[in-house]
Amino acid sequence: MKKYILNFSFMLLLVLVFSVGTMAISLEYLTELNPALTYYNLDDHFAPNMGMHFIAPGPHMTVVLADDNTVVAVELVVPEEHGWLPWFDQPEGEPTELPIGIAYTQHIYLADRATIIPGQSPMLFANYPDEQFNLSQLHRSNPALDMYKYLTDYIPGRGSLFGPEGPGLGILLDENEQILGFELVFPAEAGWFAWFDQSEGQPDPHPELGEIYSQSIRLATAE
């Protein structure tokens, strides 16, 4: 896989972290490991082949759930005024109407969408606890990842970042291209929210965005 220098600005970067040995990724399990999820609320409207959305009242990482509270996807929401990018779910000029307003979205699915239906447990792409999600599995089910263009060097404790040239869902990988996670990044001027990783008024430096806040949902820490 070719490596590219990070020479663009992210508005948002979403990351959800996975680990070998994890059974079905349940909402209860995520909340135990990530107490900030107690700020979230469930929108229990079930969209067939998508699921239910676990959301917070402000900029955040959206977690998508099946009927049995298994995590089946992660989602990025970008307001229409920020523009369209080819890895978004909707065609250019056809944003969707959401409770927050008119927006584009991007999902990365971790389960077969055909199995995300009421009353059924979804079929995840990885057979936990025997295997971990890997990049090739996500490529097969999320073709927009074919447009991703860069891979950073591996950083111990974090992994390598694989992503698009613009706002989108970035993917953290280990050295074998297994999925370590996702992370959400906002410019600090967008404001602080209680589910962010940093304390209020203490943003981190970012080489492209300047000062940023981040949000992560962790299942494990990279070696």
N, C-alpha and C positions, 0 to 999 in steps of 0.2 A: 504494500500500500504506500503510495507516494506521500511524502510529508510536505506541507505547505506552511509558510510563515504566516502567522496571524497578522493580517494587514487590513482588517476591517473592524467596524464597530458593531458590537452586539447591543441591542436593546434588551433582549430577553434570552436567557439560556436556561433550559429546563433539564433537571437531572433527578432521577430516582435510582437508588442504589440497591443492587441485588447481591446475594452471597450464596455460595454452594452450601447445601444442607438446609435450605429454606423450604418449608412445605408451601401449600397454597398461600399466596400473599394476601392476607386478610386485613381489613380495616382495623380490627382490634389489635392485630400484631403491629401494624404501622404506628398506631397511637401509643402503644406501650413503649416503643422505641423512640418515638418523636412526639413528646408531650405538646409541642406547639400545635399539633393537629386538633387539640381541644378547642382551638379558636374557630375551627371549621364547622360547617353545618351541611347536612345532606339535602340536596335537592332530589327528592325521591321520584321525580318524573323519570320513567324508564323509557329510553329511546331504543327500539329494537336494533340489534346489531351494533349498539354503542354502549348502553348501560346508563347508570345513574352518576351524577356528578357530585363530588365532595368538594365544597368551595368555601372560600373565606371572603369577608367584606372588604376587599381591596386587592391590590396586585398580589398574586399568589400562584403557586403551582396547583393545577387542578388534577385530582386523582379520579379516575373513572372506575366504577364498580359494577360487577355483575349482581344478579339478584341475590346471590349468597354472600355478598360483601367481599368477594375476591377481587383484587386489583387486576383489571384487564387492559388498562391503557393509561398513558399520561397525556396531558393536553396543554397546549399553548394557545392563548387567546390574544389576538392583536387587533386593537380598534381600527376600523376602516381607514381613518385619517392617516394612519402610519403607512399605508400602502400595502400592495400585494407582492408576494414572492412565490416562485413556482413550486415550492414544496408545501404550500398551504393546501388544505383540504378542498377549498372551493376554487372554481375557475376565476380568472381575473375579471373584476367588475361584477362579481356575483357573491358578495359577502352574505353572511347569515345574520338573522335577527336573534339576539341573545338578551337575557335580562339586563345586562350591562349596556346594551345598545347594539349597533350594527358593527360586526367584526368579522375578521377571518380567524380560522382556527388551524391548528396542526395537531394531529394525534399520532402517537406511536403505539401500535397495538401489541400486546403481549399474549393475546389469545386469538383463536379463530373467531372472527366476527360472526360467522354463521351460528356459533354456539352461545352467543351473548343474547339470550332470550329469557323471558320470565320463567321462573320455575326450574331452570336448568343450571347445573354447574358448568362453567365455561371450560373449554379445552385450551390450556396454556401451551405455548410453543415449546417450553422446556418441561421435562418430566422430573419435577422435584420429588425427592431430594437427590436423585441420581445424576442429574445434569444441570448445568447452569445455562441461562440464556447466552447466546453468542450472536455476533454481528451478522453472520450469514442467515440465521433464522429471521432476524428482524428485516433484513433486505428482502427476503422472499415475500414477506407479508406487508411490508411498508415500502412500496416501490419509489416513493419520493426520496428515500435515502440514497438512491443512485445519483442524486444531484449534490450530495455532500462532497466537499472538495479539500478539506484539510485534516491533518492529524498532527497533534502536538507531540513533543517528546513525553516519555513516561515520567511521571513525578511520583516517587514513593509516597504512599499514603493517600494518593488522589487518583492516579492512573493517567492515561492519555485521553485527550479530548478530540473526538471526531465530530465534525459539524459542518453546517452550510456557511456560505459567505453572506451572512446577514442574520436577522432575527430568526431563530428557529430552535428546535429541540436538539441540543448537543448530547452526545453519548460518551460516557466515560468507559474506557476499555482497559483490561489488563493486558499483559504482554502477549497473551494468546488470543486476543480479540474476543474474550468473554466480557459480558456486560457487567461493569461495576456500578454504573449509575448515571444519574442525571442531576442537574443543578440549575436553579433559576437565578438570574442576575439582573438587577435593575440599576440604572444610574441613580446616585444618591439624591439628586434633585427631585426624583419622583416621590420622595418621602420615605419614612420608616414605618414599618408595621411589626406588630408583636411576634409574628411567626418568622421573622427574618433571623438569620444566624448571628448577626452582629447586634451589639447593644445600640440603643438609640444615640445618634450623634457620634458614632464610632465606625464609619464606613471603611472599607478596605480600598487600597489603591488598585486600579486596573490599567493595563498598558494602553488600552484604546478608549475606554469610557471615562477615565479619571477615577473619581471616587464612586464606589458601588456598594450596594447591599446585596446579599445573596440569601436564598432559601434552599435548604437541602432536606431531603427525606432519606434517611439512612437505614439500610438493613445491615450493613457491615462497613468496615474501613478497609481500603485497599492496603496491601502489604507494601 
